[in-house]
Amino acid sequence: MKTVFTIVEGRKEPDKKFWVRIGRAFENQDGSTTVYLDALPVNGLLQIREENNRRQES
């Protein structure tokens, strides 16, 4: 399982970036990927990362 993020600029601090979790992705048996989004990124940017055990900020 993978986590899907979008990266947005801070409102008060435009130089600061925030990673916002917006969904999950799963690799299928044939090697393709299925993505489930809970939100749509307004900037069109998706980052798909391997799931890990550390706490993920959103």
C-alpha distance matrix in Angstrom:
0.0 3.8 7.0 10.0 13.4 17.0 19.7 23.0 26.4 28.1 31.0 33.5 32.2 31.3 30.6 27.8 24.3 21.7 17.9 17.1 13.7 13.9 10.7 7.1 6.0 5.0 7.1 10.1 12.6 14.9 12.8 12.7 10.0 10.1 10.1 11.2 13.5 15.5 18.0 19.4 20.1 23.9 23.9 21.7 19.4 15.6 13.7 10.1 9.0 6.8 6.0 9.4 12.0 14.5 15.4 14.4 17.4 17.6
3.8 0.0 3.8 6.7 9.9 13.4 16.0 19.4 22.8 24.7 27.6 30.1 28.8 27.7 26.9 24.3 20.7 18.3 14.5 14.0 10.8 11.4 8.8 5.7 4.9 6.2 8.4 11.9 14.8 16.4 13.7 13.0 9.8 10.1 9.1 10.4 11.9 14.0 15.8 16.9 17.1 20.8 20.5 18.5 15.9 12.1 10.0 6.4 5.5 4.5 4.8 8.6 11.7 13.4 14.0 12.3 15.0 15.0
7.0 3.8 0.0 3.8 6.5 10.3 12.9 16.1 19.5 21.2 24.0 26.5 25.4 24.4 24.0 21.2 17.6 14.9 11.1 10.2 7.1 8.0 6.1 4.6 6.1 8.9 11.6 15.0 18.2 19.6 16.9 15.6 12.1 11.5 9.2 9.7 9.9 11.4 12.9 14.2 14.2 17.9 17.8 16.2 13.7 10.1 8.2 5.7 5.4 6.3 5.8 9.0 11.7 12.4 12.1 9.6 11.8 11.3
10.0 6.7 3.8 0.0 3.8 7.1 10.2 13.4 17.0 19.0 21.7 24.5 23.5 22.1 22.0 19.5 15.8 13.3 9.6 8.5 5.9 5.7 4.8 5.3 6.6 10.2 12.8 16.0 19.5 20.3 17.5 15.5 11.9 11.1 8.0 8.5 7.7 9.6 10.2 10.8 10.5 14.2 14.1 12.5 10.1 6.6 5.7 4.5 6.5 9.0 9.4 12.4 15.1 15.3 14.5 11.3 12.4 11.0
13.4 9.9 6.5 3.8 0.0 3.8 6.6 9.7 13.2 15.3 18.0 20.8 19.7 18.3 18.3 15.8 12.0 9.6 6.1 5.3 4.3 5.4 6.9 8.7 10.4 14.0 16.5 19.7 23.2 23.8 20.9 18.8 15.3 14.7 11.4 11.4 9.5 10.5 9.9 10.1 8.7 12.1 11.7 11.0 8.3 5.7 5.0 6.3 7.9 11.0 11.4 13.6 16.0 15.2 14.0 10.3 10.3 8.6
17.0 13.4 10.3 7.1 3.8 0.0 3.8 6.5 10.2 12.7 15.2 18.2 17.2 15.4 15.8 13.8 10.0 8.2 5.8 5.4 6.6 6.9 9.5 11.9 13.4 17.1 19.3 22.4 25.9 26.1 23.2 20.8 17.5 16.8 13.4 13.4 10.8 11.5 9.6 8.8 6.2 9.0 8.2 8.2 5.7 4.9 5.9 8.8 10.9 14.4 15.0 17.0 19.4 18.2 16.7 12.9 12.0 9.7
19.7 16.0 12.9 10.2 6.6 3.8 0.0 3.8 7.0 9.7 12.7 15.4 13.9 12.0 12.0 10.1 6.4 5.5 4.6 6.2 8.9 10.1 13.0 15.2 16.7 20.3 22.3 25.6 29.0 29.1 25.9 23.9 20.7 20.3 17.0 17.2 14.5 14.9 12.8 11.8 8.6 10.1 8.5 9.7 7.0 7.6 7.8 11.1 12.5 16.0 16.8 18.1 20.3 18.5 17.0 13.3 11.7 10.0
23.0 19.4 16.1 13.4 9.7 6.5 3.8 0.0 3.8 6.6 9.0 12.0 11.0 9.1 10.1 8.5 5.6 5.3 6.6 7.5 10.9 11.8 15.2 18.0 19.8 23.5 25.7 28.9 32.4 32.5 29.4 27.1 23.9 23.2 19.7 19.4 16.3 16.0 13.3 12.3 8.9 9.1 7.9 10.5 8.9 10.6 11.4 14.8 16.2 19.7 20.1 21.3 23.1 21.0 19.0 15.4 13.0 10.8
26.4 22.8 19.5 17.0 13.2 10.2 7.0 3.8 0.0 3.8 6.4 8.9 7.5 5.3 6.8 5.9 4.7 6.3 9.1 10.6 14.2 15.5 18.9 21.7 23.5 27.2 29.3 32.5 36.0 36.0 32.9 30.7 27.5 27.0 23.5 23.2 20.0 19.6 16.7 15.7 12.3 11.6 10.2 13.3 12.0 14.0 14.7 18.1 19.2 22.6 23.1 23.8 25.4 22.9 20.8 17.5 14.7 13.0
28.1 24.7 21.2 19.0 15.3 12.7 9.7 6.6 3.8 0.0 3.8 5.6 4.9 4.9 7.1 5.4 5.9 6.8 10.3 11.5 15.3 16.8 20.4 23.4 25.6 29.3 31.7 34.9 38.4 38.7 35.6 33.5 30.2 29.4 25.8 25.1 21.8 20.8 18.1 17.7 14.7 14.1 13.4 16.6 15.4 17.1 17.5 20.7 21.4 24.5 24.5 24.8 25.9 23.0 20.6 17.6 14.3 12.7
31.0 27.6 24.0 21.7 18.0 15.2 12.7 9.0 6.4 3.8 0.0 3.8 5.6 5.9 9.3 8.7 9.7 10.3 13.6 14.0 17.7 18.8 22.5 25.7 28.1 31.9 34.4 37.5 41.1 41.3 38.4 36.0 32.7 31.6 27.9 26.9 23.4 22.0 19.1 18.5 15.8 14.4 14.3 17.9 17.5 19.5 20.4 23.6 24.7 27.8 27.7 28.2 29.1 26.3 23.6 20.7 17.2 15.2
33.5 30.1 26.5 24.5 20.8 18.2 15.4 12.0 8.9 5.6 3.8 0.0 3.8 6.3 9.0 8.8 11.0 12.1 15.7 16.6 20.3 21.8 25.5 28.6 31.0 34.7 37.2 40.5 44.0 44.3 41.3 39.1 35.7 34.8 31.2 30.2 26.8 25.3 22.5 22.2 19.4 18.2 17.8 21.4 20.7 22.6 23.1 26.3 26.9 29.9 29.7 29.7 30.4 27.2 24.6 22.0 18.5 17.1
32.2 28.8 25.4 23.5 19.7 17.2 13.9 11.0 7.5 4.9 5.6 3.8 0.0 3.8 5.4 5.5 8.5 10.5 14.3 16.0 19.8 21.6 25.2 27.9 30.1 33.7 35.9 39.3 42.6 42.9 39.7 37.7 34.5 34.0 30.5 29.9 26.7 25.7 23.0 22.5 19.4 18.4 17.4 20.7 19.4 21.3 21.4 24.7 25.1 28.0 28.1 28.0 28.8 25.6 23.4 20.8 17.5 16.7
31.3 27.7 24.4 22.1 18.3 15.4 12.0 9.1 5.3 4.9 5.9 6.3 3.8 0.0 3.8 5.4 7.5 10.2 13.6 15.4 19.2 20.7 24.1 26.9 28.7 32.3 34.3 37.6 41.0 40.9 37.7 35.6 32.5 32.2 28.8 28.5 25.3 24.7 21.8 20.7 17.3 16.0 14.4 17.8 16.7 19.0 19.4 22.9 23.8 27.0 27.6 27.8 29.2 26.2 24.3 21.3 18.3 17.1
30.6 26.9 24.0 22.0 18.3 15.8 12.0 10.1 6.8 7.1 9.3 9.0 5.4 3.8 0.0 3.8 6.5 10.0 13.3 15.9 19.5 21.4 24.6 26.9 28.5 31.9 33.7 37.1 40.3 40.3 36.8 35.1 32.2 32.3 29.0 29.2 26.3 26.0 23.4 22.3 18.7 18.1 16.0 18.9 17.1 19.0 18.8 22.2 22.6 25.7 26.4 26.4 27.8 24.8 23.2 20.5 17.8 17.4
27.8 24.3 21.2 19.5 15.8 13.8 10.1 8.5 5.9 5.4 8.7 8.8 5.5 5.4 3.8 0.0 3.8 6.8 10.3 12.9 16.5 18.8 22.0 24.3 26.1 29.5 31.5 35.0 38.2 38.5 35.1 33.4 30.3 30.2 26.9 26.8 24.0 23.5 21.3 20.7 17.4 17.4 15.7 18.4 16.2 17.6 17.0 20.1 20.2 23.1 23.5 23.3 24.4 21.3 19.6 16.9 14.1 13.9
24.3 20.7 17.6 15.8 12.0 10.0 6.4 5.6 4.7 5.9 9.7 11.0 8.5 7.5 6.5 3.8 0.0 3.8 6.8 9.6 13.1 15.3 18.4 20.6 22.3 25.8 27.7 31.2 34.5 34.7 31.4 29.7 26.5 26.4 23.1 23.1 20.4 20.2 18.0 17.4 14.2 14.7 12.9 15.2 12.8 13.9 13.2 16.4 16.7 19.7 20.2 20.4 21.9 19.1 17.5 14.4 11.9 11.3
21.7 18.3 14.9 13.3 9.6 8.2 5.5 5.3 6.3 6.8 10.3 12.1 10.5 10.2 10.0 6.8 3.8 0.0 3.8 6.2 9.7 12.2 15.4 17.7 19.9 23.4 25.7 29.1 32.5 33.1 29.9 28.1 24.8 24.2 20.9 20.4 17.7 17.1 15.3 15.4 12.6 13.8 12.9 14.9 12.5 12.7 12.1 14.8 15.0 17.8 17.8 18.1 19.3 16.7 14.6 11.3 8.6 7.5
17.9 14.5 11.1 9.6 6.1 5.8 4.6 6.6 9.1 10.3 13.6 15.7 14.3 13.6 13.3 10.3 6.8 3.8 0.0 3.8 6.5 9.4 12.0 14.1 16.1 19.6 22.0 25.4 28.7 29.4 26.3 24.6 21.2 20.7 17.4 17.1 14.8 14.6 13.3 13.7 11.3 13.4 12.7 13.7 10.9 10.1 9.0 11.2 11.4 14.3 14.2 14.9 16.5 14.4 12.5 8.9 7.1 6.0
17.1 14.0 10.2 8.5 5.3 5.4 6.2 7.5 10.6 11.5 14.0 16.6 16.0 15.4 15.9 12.9 9.6 6.2 3.8 0.0 3.8 6.2 9.4 12.1 14.8 18.4 21.2 24.4 27.9 28.8 25.9 23.9 20.3 19.1 15.6 14.6 11.9 11.1 9.9 11.0 9.4 11.9 12.2 13.0 11.0 9.9 9.8 11.5 12.2 14.9 14.3 15.5 17.0 15.2 12.9 9.2 7.3 4.4
13.7 10.8 7.1 5.9 4.3 6.6 8.9 10.9 14.2 15.3 17.7 20.3 19.8 19.2 19.5 16.5 13.1 9.7 6.5 3.8 0.0 3.8 6.0 8.5 11.5 15.0 18.1 21.1 24.6 25.8 23.2 21.2 17.5 16.1 12.7 11.5 9.4 8.8 8.9 10.7 10.2 13.5 14.1 13.9 11.9 9.7 9.3 9.8 10.4 12.6 11.5 13.3 14.8 13.9 11.8 8.3 7.8 5.5
13.9 11.4 8.0 5.7 5.4 6.9 10.1 11.8 15.5 16.8 18.8 21.8 21.6 20.7 21.4 18.8 15.3 12.2 9.4 6.2 3.8 0.0 3.8 7.4 10.4 14.0 17.2 19.9 23.6 24.5 22.2 19.7 16.0 14.0 10.3 8.6 5.8 5.4 5.4 7.4 8.0 11.6 12.9 12.2 11.0 8.9 9.8 10.1 11.9 14.1 13.4 15.9 17.7 17.3 15.2 11.9 11.5 8.7
10.7 8.8 6.1 4.8 6.9 9.5 13.0 15.2 18.9 20.4 22.5 25.5 25.2 24.1 24.6 22.0 18.4 15.4 12.0 9.4 6.0 3.8 0.0 3.8 7.0 10.5 13.9 16.3 20.0 21.2 19.1 16.8 13.0 10.8 7.3 5.5 4.3 5.3 7.3 9.3 10.6 14.3 15.5 14.0 12.8 9.8 10.2 9.1 10.8 12.4 11.6 14.6 16.6 17.0 15.5 12.7 13.4 11.2
7.1 5.7 4.6 5.3 8.7 11.9 15.2 18.0 21.7 23.4 25.7 28.6 27.9 26.9 26.9 24.3 20.6 17.7 14.1 12.1 8.5 7.4 3.8 0.0 3.8 6.9 10.4 13.0 16.6 18.0 16.0 14.1 10.3 8.5 5.9 5.4 6.7 8.5 10.9 12.6 13.8 17.5 18.2 16.2 14.6 11.1 10.7 8.2 9.3 10.0 9.2 12.7 14.9 16.1 15.4 13.1 14.8 13.5
6.0 4.9 6.1 6.6 10.4 13.4 16.7 19.8 23.5 25.6 28.1 31.0 30.1 28.7 28.5 26.1 22.3 19.9 16.1 14.8 11.5 10.4 7.0 3.8 0.0 3.8 6.9 9.7 13.3 14.4 12.2 10.4 6.7 5.6 4.3 6.1 8.5 11.4 13.4 14.2 15.2 18.9 19.2 16.6 14.9 11.2 10.6 7.4 8.8 9.2 9.6 13.4 16.2 17.8 17.8 15.6 17.6 16.6
5.0 6.2 8.9 10.2 14.0 17.1 20.3 23.5 27.2 29.3 31.9 34.7 33.7 32.3 31.9 29.5 25.8 23.4 19.6 18.4 15.0 14.0 10.5 6.9 3.8 0.0 3.8 6.3 9.7 11.4 9.7 8.6 5.6 5.3 6.5 8.5 11.7 14.5 16.8 17.7 18.9 22.6 22.7 20.0 18.3 14.6 13.7 10.2 10.9 10.0 10.4 14.1 16.8 19.1 19.6 18.0 20.5 19.8
7.1 8.4 11.6 12.8 16.5 19.3 22.3 25.7 29.3 31.7 34.4 37.2 35.9 34.3 33.7 31.5 27.7 25.7 22.0 21.2 18.1 17.2 13.9 10.4 6.9 3.8 0.0 3.8 6.8 8.1 6.0 5.9 4.5 6.4 8.9 11.7 14.8 17.9 20.0 20.4 21.3 24.8 24.6 21.5 19.8 16.2 15.1 11.5 12.0 10.8 12.2 15.6 18.6 21.1 22.1 20.6 23.2 22.9
10.1 11.9 15.0 16.0 19.7 22.4 25.6 28.9 32.5 34.9 37.5 40.5 39.3 37.6 37.1 35.0 31.2 29.1 25.4 24.4 21.1 19.9 16.3 13.0 9.7 6.3 3.8 0.0 3.8 5.4 5.3 5.3 5.8 7.1 10.5 13.1 16.6 19.7 21.9 22.3 23.7 27.1 27.1 23.8 22.5 19.1 18.4 15.0 15.8 14.6 15.7 19.0 21.8 24.5 25.5 24.0 26.6 26.1
12.6 14.8 18.2 19.5 23.2 25.9 29.0 32.4 36.0 38.4 41.1 44.0 42.6 41.0 40.3 38.2 34.5 32.5 28.7 27.9 24.6 23.6 20.0 16.6 13.3 9.7 6.8 3.8 0.0 3.8 5.5 7.4 9.1 10.8 14.3 16.8 20.4 23.4 25.7 26.1 27.4 30.8 30.6 27.3 25.9 22.5 21.6 18.1 18.5 16.9 18.0 21.0 23.7 26.6 28.0 26.9 29.7 29.4
14.9 16.4 19.6 20.3 23.8 26.1 29.1 32.5 36.0 38.7 41.3 44.3 42.9 40.9 40.3 38.5 34.7 33.1 29.4 28.8 25.8 24.5 21.2 18.0 14.4 11.4 8.1 5.4 3.8 0.0 3.8 5.7 8.8 11.1 14.7 17.7 21.0 24.4 26.3 26.1 27.2 30.4 30.0 26.5 25.3 22.2 21.6 18.4 19.3 18.2 20.0 23.1 26.1 28.8 30.1 28.7 31.3 30.8
12.8 13.7 16.9 17.5 20.9 23.2 25.9 29.4 32.9 35.6 38.4 41.3 39.7 37.7 36.8 35.1 31.4 29.9 26.3 25.9 23.2 22.2 19.1 16.0 12.2 9.7 6.0 5.3 5.5 3.8 0.0 3.8 6.6 9.9 13.0 16.4 19.4 22.8 24.5 24.1 24.8 28.0 27.3 23.9 22.3 19.2 18.3 15.1 15.9 15.0 17.2 20.4 23.6 26.0 27.4 25.8 28.4 28.1
12.7 13.0 15.6 15.5 18.8 20.8 23.9 27.1 30.7 33.5 36.0 39.1 37.7 35.6 35.1 33.4 29.7 28.1 24.6 23.9 21.2 19.7 16.8 14.1 10.4 8.6 5.9 5.3 7.4 5.7 3.8 0.0 3.8 6.9 10.1 13.5 16.4 20.0 21.4 20.9 21.8 24.8 24.3 20.8 19.7 16.7 16.4 13.6 15.2 15.1 17.2 20.7 24.0 26.1 27.0 25.0 27.2 26.4
10.0 9.8 12.1 11.9 15.3 17.5 20.7 23.9 27.5 30.2 32.7 35.7 34.5 32.5 32.2 30.3 26.5 24.8 21.2 20.3 17.5 16.0 13.0 10.3 6.7 5.6 4.5 5.8 9.1 8.8 6.6 3.8 0.0 3.8 6.5 10.0 12.8 16.4 17.9 17.6 18.5 21.8 21.5 18.2 16.9 13.7 13.5 10.5 12.4 12.6 14.4 18.1 21.3 23.2 23.8 21.6 23.7 22.7
10.1 10.1 11.5 11.1 14.7 16.8 20.3 23.2 27.0 29.4 31.6 34.8 34.0 32.2 32.3 30.2 26.4 24.2 20.7 19.1 16.1 14.0 10.8 8.5 5.6 5.3 6.4 7.1 10.8 11.1 9.9 6.9 3.8 0.0 3.8 6.8 10.0 13.4 15.3 15.4 17.0 20.4 20.7 17.5 16.8 13.6 14.0 11.3 13.5 13.8 14.8 18.6 21.5 23.3 23.3 21.1 22.9 21.5
10.1 9.1 9.2 8.0 11.4 13.4 17.0 19.7 23.5 25.8 27.9 31.2 30.5 28.8 29.0 26.9 23.1 20.9 17.4 15.6 12.7 10.3 7.3 5.9 4.3 6.5 8.9 10.5 14.3 14.7 13.0 10.1 6.5 3.8 0.0 3.8 6.4 10.0 11.6 11.8 13.5 16.9 17.5 14.5 13.8 10.6 11.4 9.3 11.9 13.0 13.7 17.4 20.2 21.5 21.1 18.5 19.9 18.1
11.2 10.4 9.7 8.5 11.4 13.4 17.2 19.4 23.2 25.1 26.9 30.2 29.9 28.5 29.2 26.8 23.1 20.4 17.1 14.6 11.5 8.6 5.5 5.4 6.1 8.5 11.7 13.1 16.8 17.7 16.4 13.5 10.0 6.8 3.8 0.0 3.8 6.7 9.2 10.4 12.8 16.3 17.6 15.2 14.8 11.9 13.1 11.3 13.6 14.7 14.5 18.0 20.3 21.4 20.4 17.8 18.9 16.7
13.5 11.9 9.9 7.7 9.5 10.8 14.5 16.3 20.0 21.8 23.4 26.8 26.7 25.3 26.3 24.0 20.4 17.7 14.8 11.9 9.4 5.8 4.3 6.7 8.5 11.7 14.8 16.6 20.4 21.0 19.4 16.4 12.8 10.0 6.4 3.8 0.0 3.8 5.4 6.9 9.4 12.8 14.5 12.6 12.5 10.2 12.0 11.3 13.9 15.8 15.5 18.7 20.8 21.3 19.8 16.8 17.1 14.4
15.5 14.0 11.4 9.6 10.5 11.5 14.9 16.0 19.6 20.8 22.0 25.3 25.7 24.7 26.0 23.5 20.2 17.1 14.6 11.1 8.8 5.4 5.3 8.5 11.4 14.5 17.9 19.7 23.4 24.4 22.8 20.0 16.4 13.4 10.0 6.7 3.8 0.0 3.8 7.1 9.9 12.9 15.3 14.2 14.3 12.4 14.1 13.9 16.0 17.7 16.7 19.5 21.1 21.2 19.1 16.2 16.0 12.9
18.0 15.8 12.9 10.2 9.9 9.6 12.8 13.3 16.7 18.1 19.1 22.5 23.0 21.8 23.4 21.3 18.0 15.3 13.3 9.9 8.9 5.4 7.3 10.9 13.4 16.8 20.0 21.9 25.7 26.3 24.5 21.4 17.9 15.3 11.6 9.2 5.4 3.8 0.0 3.8 6.6 9.2 11.9 11.3 12.0 11.0 13.3 14.1 16.6 19.0 18.5 21.2 22.9 22.6 20.3 17.0 16.1 12.7
19.4 16.9 14.2 10.8 10.1 8.8 11.8 12.3 15.7 17.7 18.5 22.2 22.5 20.7 22.3 20.7 17.4 15.4 13.7 11.0 10.7 7.4 9.3 12.6 14.2 17.7 20.4 22.3 26.1 26.1 24.1 20.9 17.6 15.4 11.8 10.4 6.9 7.1 3.8 0.0 3.8 6.2 8.8 7.9 9.3 9.2 12.4 13.8 16.9 19.7 19.9 22.7 24.9 24.4 22.4 18.9 17.9 14.6
20.1 17.1 14.2 10.5 8.7 6.2 8.6 8.9 12.3 14.7 15.8 19.4 19.4 17.3 18.7 17.4 14.2 12.6 11.3 9.4 10.2 8.0 10.6 13.8 15.2 18.9 21.3 23.7 27.4 27.2 24.8 21.8 18.5 17.0 13.5 12.8 9.4 9.9 6.6 3.8 0.0 3.8 5.4 5.3 6.3 7.3 10.5 12.9 15.8 19.1 19.7 22.2 24.5 23.6 21.7 18.0 16.7 13.5
23.9 20.8 17.9 14.2 12.1 9.0 10.1 9.1 11.6 14.1 14.4 18.2 18.4 16.0 18.1 17.4 14.7 13.8 13.4 11.9 13.5 11.6 14.3 17.5 18.9 22.6 24.8 27.1 30.8 30.4 28.0 24.8 21.8 20.4 16.9 16.3 12.8 12.9 9.2 6.2 3.8 0.0 3.8 5.6 7.9 10.2 13.5 16.2 19.2 22.6 23.3 25.7 27.9 26.7 24.7 20.9 19.2 15.9
23.9 20.5 17.8 14.1 11.7 8.2 8.5 7.9 10.2 13.4 14.3 17.8 17.4 14.4 16.0 15.7 12.9 12.9 12.7 12.2 14.1 12.9 15.5 18.2 19.2 22.7 24.6 27.1 30.6 30.0 27.3 24.3 21.5 20.7 17.5 17.6 14.5 15.3 11.9 8.8 5.4 3.8 0.0 3.8 5.5 8.8 11.9 15.1 18.0 21.7 22.9 25.1 27.6 26.3 24.7 20.9 19.2 16.5
21.7 18.5 16.2 12.5 11.0 8.2 9.7 10.5 13.3 16.6 17.9 21.4 20.7 17.8 18.9 18.4 15.2 14.9 13.7 13.0 13.9 12.2 14.0 16.2 16.6 20.0 21.5 23.8 27.3 26.5 23.9 20.8 18.2 17.5 14.5 15.2 12.6 14.2 11.3 7.9 5.3 5.6 3.8 0.0 3.8 6.7 10.2 13.0 16.4 19.9 21.4 24.1 26.9 26.1 24.8 21.0 20.1 17.4
19.4 15.9 13.7 10.1 8.3 5.7 7.0 8.9 12.0 15.4 17.5 20.7 19.4 16.7 17.1 16.2 12.8 12.5 10.9 11.0 11.9 11.0 12.8 14.6 14.9 18.3 19.8 22.5 25.9 25.3 22.3 19.7 16.9 16.8 13.8 14.8 12.5 14.3 12.0 9.3 6.3 7.9 5.5 3.8 0.0 3.8 6.8 10.0 13.1 16.8 18.5 20.9 23.8 22.9 21.9 18.2 17.5 15.4
15.6 12.1 10.1 6.6 5.7 4.9 7.6 10.6 14.0 17.1 19.5 22.6 21.3 19.0 19.0 17.6 13.9 12.7 10.1 9.9 9.7 8.9 9.8 11.1 11.2 14.6 16.2 19.1 22.5 22.2 19.2 16.7 13.7 13.6 10.6 11.9 10.2 12.4 11.0 9.2 7.3 10.2 8.8 6.7 3.8 0.0 3.8 6.4 9.7 13.3 14.9 17.6 20.6 20.2 19.4 15.8 15.8 14.0
13.7 10.0 8.2 5.7 5.0 5.9 7.8 11.4 14.7 17.5 20.4 23.1 21.4 19.4 18.8 17.0 13.2 12.1 9.0 9.8 9.3 9.8 10.2 10.7 10.6 13.7 15.1 18.4 21.6 21.6 18.3 16.4 13.5 14.0 11.4 13.1 12.0 14.1 13.3 12.4 10.5 13.5 11.9 10.2 6.8 3.8 0.0 3.8 6.3 10.1 12.1 14.4 17.6 17.2 16.9 13.5 14.1 13.1
10.1 6.4 5.7 4.5 6.3 8.8 11.1 14.8 18.1 20.7 23.6 26.3 24.7 22.9 22.2 20.1 16.4 14.8 11.2 11.5 9.8 10.1 9.1 8.2 7.4 10.2 11.5 15.0 18.1 18.4 15.1 13.6 10.5 11.3 9.3 11.3 11.3 13.9 14.1 13.8 12.9 16.2 15.1 13.0 10.0 6.4 3.8 0.0 3.8 7.0 9.2 12.2 15.6 15.9 16.1 13.2 14.7 14.1
9.0 5.5 5.4 6.5 7.9 10.9 12.5 16.2 19.2 21.4 24.7 26.9 25.1 23.8 22.6 20.2 16.7 15.0 11.4 12.2 10.4 11.9 10.8 9.3 8.8 10.9 12.0 15.8 18.5 19.3 15.9 15.2 12.4 13.5 11.9 13.6 13.9 16.0 16.6 16.9 15.8 19.2 18.0 16.4 13.1 9.7 6.3 3.8 0.0 3.8 6.3 8.8 12.3 12.7 13.6 11.2 13.4 13.8
6.8 4.5 6.3 9.0 11.0 14.4 16.0 19.7 22.6 24.5 27.8 29.9 28.0 27.0 25.7 23.1 19.7 17.8 14.3 14.9 12.6 14.1 12.4 10.0 9.2 10.0 10.8 14.6 16.9 18.2 15.0 15.1 12.6 13.8 13.0 14.7 15.8 17.7 19.0 19.7 19.1 22.6 21.7 19.9 16.8 13.3 10.1 7.0 3.8 0.0 3.8 6.3 10.0 11.5 13.1 11.7 14.7 15.6
6.0 4.8 5.8 9.4 11.4 15.0 16.8 20.1 23.1 24.5 27.7 29.7 28.1 27.6 26.4 23.5 20.2 17.8 14.2 14.3 11.5 13.4 11.6 9.2 9.6 10.4 12.2 15.7 18.0 20.0 17.2 17.2 14.4 14.8 13.7 14.5 15.5 16.7 18.5 19.9 19.7 23.3 22.9 21.4 18.5 14.9 12.1 9.2 6.3 3.8 0.0 3.8 7.0 8.9 10.3 9.4 12.9 14.1
9.4 8.6 9.0 12.4 13.6 17.0 18.1 21.3 23.8 24.8 28.2 29.7 28.0 27.8 26.4 23.3 20.4 18.1 14.9 15.5 13.3 15.9 14.6 12.7 13.4 14.1 15.6 19.0 21.0 23.1 20.4 20.7 18.1 18.6 17.4 18.0 18.7 19.5 21.2 22.7 22.2 25.7 25.1 24.1 20.9 17.6 14.4 12.2 8.8 6.3 3.8 0.0 3.8 5.7 8.2 8.5 12.3 14.4
12.0 11.7 11.7 15.1 16.0 19.4 20.3 23.1 25.4 25.9 29.1 30.4 28.8 29.2 27.8 24.4 21.9 19.3 16.5 17.0 14.8 17.7 16.6 14.9 16.2 16.8 18.6 21.8 23.7 26.1 23.6 24.0 21.3 21.5 20.2 20.3 20.8 21.1 22.9 24.9 24.5 27.9 27.6 26.9 23.8 20.6 17.6 15.6 12.3 10.0 7.0 3.8 0.0 3.8 6.5 8.6 12.3 14.9
14.5 13.4 12.4 15.3 15.2 18.2 18.5 21.0 22.9 23.0 26.3 27.2 25.6 26.2 24.8 21.3 19.1 16.7 14.4 15.2 13.9 17.3 17.0 16.1 17.8 19.1 21.1 24.5 26.6 28.8 26.0 26.1 23.2 23.3 21.5 21.4 21.3 21.2 22.6 24.4 23.6 26.7 26.3 26.1 22.9 20.2 17.2 15.9 12.7 11.5 8.9 5.7 3.8 0.0 3.8 6.3 9.6 12.8
15.4 14.0 12.1 14.5 14.0 16.7 17.0 19.0 20.8 20.6 23.6 24.6 23.4 24.3 23.2 19.6 17.5 14.6 12.5 12.9 11.8 15.2 15.5 15.4 17.8 19.6 22.1 25.5 28.0 30.1 27.4 27.0 23.8 23.3 21.1 20.4 19.8 19.1 20.3 22.4 21.7 24.7 24.7 24.8 21.9 19.4 16.9 16.1 13.6 13.1 10.3 8.2 6.5 3.8 0.0 3.8 6.5 9.7
14.4 12.3 9.6 11.3 10.3 12.9 13.3 15.4 17.5 17.6 20.7 22.0 20.8 21.3 20.5 16.9 14.4 11.3 8.9 9.2 8.3 11.9 12.7 13.1 15.6 18.0 20.6 24.0 26.9 28.7 25.8 25.0 21.6 21.1 18.5 17.8 16.8 16.2 17.0 18.9 18.0 20.9 20.9 21.0 18.2 15.8 13.5 13.2 11.2 11.7 9.4 8.5 8.6 6.3 3.8 0.0 3.8 6.5
17.4 15.0 11.8 12.4 10.3 12.0 11.7 13.0 14.7 14.3 17.2 18.5 17.5 18.3 17.8 14.1 11.9 8.6 7.1 7.3 7.8 11.5 13.4 14.8 17.6 20.5 23.2 26.6 29.7 31.3 28.4 27.2 23.7 22.9 19.9 18.9 17.1 16.0 16.1 17.9 16.7 19.2 19.2 20.1 17.5 15.8 14.1 14.7 13.4 14.7 12.9 12.3 12.3 9.6 6.5 3.8 0.0 3.8
17.6 15.0 11.3 11.0 8.6 9.7 10.0 10.8 13.0 12.7 15.2 17.1 16.7 17.1 17.4 13.9 11.3 7.5 6.0 4.4 5.5 8.7 11.2 13.5 16.6 19.8 22.9 26.1 29.4 30.8 28.1 26.4 22.7 21.5 18.1 16.7 14.4 12.9 12.7 14.6 13.5 15.9 16.5 17.4 15.4 14.0 13.1 14.1 13.8 15.6 14.1 14.4 14.9 12.8 9.7 6.5 3.8 0.0
